[in-house]
Amino acid sequence: MPRDNMASLIQKIARQARTTFKALPPADAGSFQANLAKLSKLLEKIRAEDLNLGPRRNGGPPLPSPPPQLGAHQGPPVTYMHICETDSFSMGVFLLQSGSCIPLHDHPGMHGLLKVLYGQVAIKCFDKEEVEGEEEDESEEAAAGSVADVQGVQFNPPLLQCQRAALRRSLRRSSDVLSEASDPCLLTPVQSNMHQIEARDGPAAFLDILAPPYDPDEGRDCHYFKMLQVSENAGNDSPGSPQQQQPSQPVWLLEVPQPADFWCGGEPYPGPKVSPD
């Protein structure tokens, strides 16, 4: 049963998120880090039952996006429950069918926290190869530098010349399996900003906070990527195959359209009412 508090835990989390993200670094870095630690501590306490959620009983594999002639009667592999959103942050719950995967994607200029509510998720995190404090919008000089970095690198299978403009050099930050007993997973505009999330050994759900929210009009659109394999005859300082990658090693990522086998549906949030104001 959910905790019987005067203010629900998820309400406290929303209010702390409002306080934490009302001013992002470098405006007041010390205060931001202190508030972020308070928010993370609150997230450590949240449980699925606090949101009136429980594991879904679906042992089958995730279904791809149904063909148009079949209509929408097949359930999506991932669904999202919207809890609340302000100009400074958004909060909701992602529910993953057993074996389903949220493909590798980024969070441009955004901070985020992820807390598993039930099940297990395998999460692979990548850093943006940028210097802290730089503008998120790539300059022409930075773009030219990326093109220069890839000169001489051979990929397997080979890339078309036009695809090289969509390459991004990154660093593999971590690869972990998280459960409800795990600490929250944090991302910043640089560190662990790109990740892939896969449900392991059954359905899974996690609470997701992003600050500020996605907004294509403000340059915060979601981009998808795939990790590339470098040919064995490439230079020793080039990133290797996906299977060979270790944390903190450079990798090459190629921006791709949203994968055809991934789509996200929506469903109502059944938990306590939340008002971040």
N, C-alpha and C positions, 0 to 999 in steps of 0.2 A: 504493500500500500504506500502511496505517496506520503511524505512527511507532513505532519500537521503543524505548519508554521504560520505565524501571522502574515509573513511575506514568503512566498514560495522560493525555493532555491533558484529556480530558473529566473524569477523576477529579480533576485539579488544579482544574478549573473548579468542580466540585461542592464541594470543600473550601473554596475561596475564597468561594463563594456562602454557605456556612454561616457563615464568619467575618464576611462583610460584613453579612449580614442577621440576625445573632443579636440585635442591638440597633439599632432604627431611630431616625432623628432624631425629636425633638430630644435624645435621651438623650446621645449623644456625636457631634455633627455632624462635628467635625473628623476623628475616627477613621473614621466612616462614609464620608466622601468619599474619604479615602485608600484604604480598602479597596475602594470602588466603582471607583476608577481602576485598581487592580490587577486586579480582575475584568474590567473592560473590555479591558485589555491582553491578558489571556489569551484572551478571546473573539476578539480580532483575529486570533489564530493558528489558530483551529479551522477545519478543512476537512471536506468531506463524507466523504472517505476515512478520516478519523480515527474516524468513526462507522460505517464499512462501508456508506456510502450512495453512491448514484449517481443521476444524472438519470433520471427515468421517461420512457419513450418513449410518450407518449400525445398525439397531435396533435389529437384531437377536443376539442370544447367540453365543459365540465363537465355532468354529468347532474343534473337536479333530484332531490329525494327521490322515490323510486319509489312509485307508488300501491300501497296494501296488496295489491291483487289480483296485483301482479307479484312480490311477495316482495322479498327483499333481494339479488337476484343482481346488480343494477347497483351499480357502485362509487360511493362518495361522492365529491363534488368535493374534499373536504379530509379528510385523515386525521391522527391524532395518535399519536406514539410516546412513551409515558411512559418517562422515564429514572429519575427519583427524586423523592421528595417528603418533606419534613419539616414540622414545625409552622411553620418560618420561611420556607421557599421551596419552589417546585416547578420542575422542569426537564424539558423534552421537546422533541420535534421536530414541527413542522407540515409536512405535505407537501401541496402544492396542485397540482391538475391544471391544465393549460394553460388560461388564461382564467378560472379560478375565483376567487372573491372571498370573503374573510372580512368580513362586513358591519361597518359602523361599530358599535363597542361600547366599553364602559368597563371600568375596573379599579379599583373603589372602594377607596380607602385603600391602594393598592398601588404598589410600585416594580416596574420591569421592564426587561429587556434583550432585544433581538432581534438575532440575527446571521444573515444570509443564508448558506446553505451551498452552494447552487447555484441557477442561474436568476436571474431578475430579478423584483422585486416593486415595485409602485407603492404607496406608503404615504402616506395623508393623516392628519395628526395634529391633534388639537384639545386646547386647554387647557380645564380646568374654570374657570369664572369665579368663583373663590374666592380668599380671601386665605390665604397660607401661614400655617400654625399654627392655622387654624380647625378645629373638629371636623368630621369627615366627615359625620356625621349632620346632615341639614338640620333646623334649628329651625323652629318655627312662624313666627317672625319672618322668617327667611330665605325660607321658602316664600311668605309674604305679599308679601315684596319682589319675588320673581320674578313673581308675578301682577301686581303694580303695574307692573313694567317692560314687560310685554307689552301694557298698555292702549294702544289706539290703533294698534297694529301690525296691518296687513292682510296676509294671506297669500294666495298664488295657487297652488293653489285654496284657497278659504276653509276655515278650520277650524271644526269644531263647538265650541260653548262648552265641552263636557265635555273636549275634547282639550287645551284650553289649560292644564289642570292638569298635563299630561305634557310641557310645554315646558321646555327648558333653554337658557339663554343661554350661549354658549361663545365661545372665540376660536380662529380657525384658526391653528395653530402653523406647519405646514410641509406641503409636498407634494413628495415626492422619489421617485426610482426607485433602488432599492438592489440591489446585486449582491454576490457573494462578496468582491469587492475593497473594499466599503464598510465603514466603521467600524460598530460596533454602534449600534443605535438605542435610546435610553434613554427611559423614562417615569417620572414621579413621581406622587404622589397628586394633583397639580395640573397640571403641565406635560406635554403630549402624552399625557394619561391616556386619551383616547379616540382610536381609530384604525381605519382601514379598510385592508385589505391585499389586493392583487390580483396574481395571477401574470401576468407579461407575456411574450409571445413564447415560450411553452413552459412546461413544469412548473417548479416552484420548491420549495425547502425552506428552513426557517429554524429555528435553535435558539432556544428561548423560555425565559426565566427570569422567574418572577413571585414577588414577596415582599411580604407573605405569600401563600399560595395562595388561590384562590377558595374561599369557604366561606359558603354562604347563611346558615347558622346564626349566623355572626359578622358578618352584614351585608355580606358581600363576594360578592354574586351578580352575574352578568353581565347587563347591560342593553344592548339594541340601540336604535339611533337612525337617523333619516333627517334629512338637511338640508332645511330648508324654503326656499321662494322667497318673498320679500316682494314685494307688489304694487308696481308702478312708481310709483304715486301715494302711497306711504308716505313718511314723513318722511325727510329726507336723512341723519339719524343712525341710521336703521334698517339692519340687515343686508340686503344685496341678494340676488340670485339665486345659487345655487351656482356657476354659471359665472363670475360676476363677483367671487367672493371672492378676496382677496389675504391673504397671511400677516399675522397680528396683527389682522385685522378681525373684528368680532363677527359671530356667526352664530346662528341659531335652530335648535335640534335638537328633534325630537319623538321621545319614547320610543315604540317600537313592539314588537310581538311578534317573536320570532325569525323572519326571513323564510322563507317556505315553500320557496324554492329553495336554502336553505343547510342543510346538515347535515354533521356531522363523524363519521367512523368512527374506528376504532382498529386498530392493527396492532403486532406485536411490535417492540421496539427491538433491532437486530442488532449494536450496537456493544459496546465493552469494558464489563465490569462496573463499576458505579459504586456507591460507598458513601460518602455524605457525612459519616458519623460518624468 
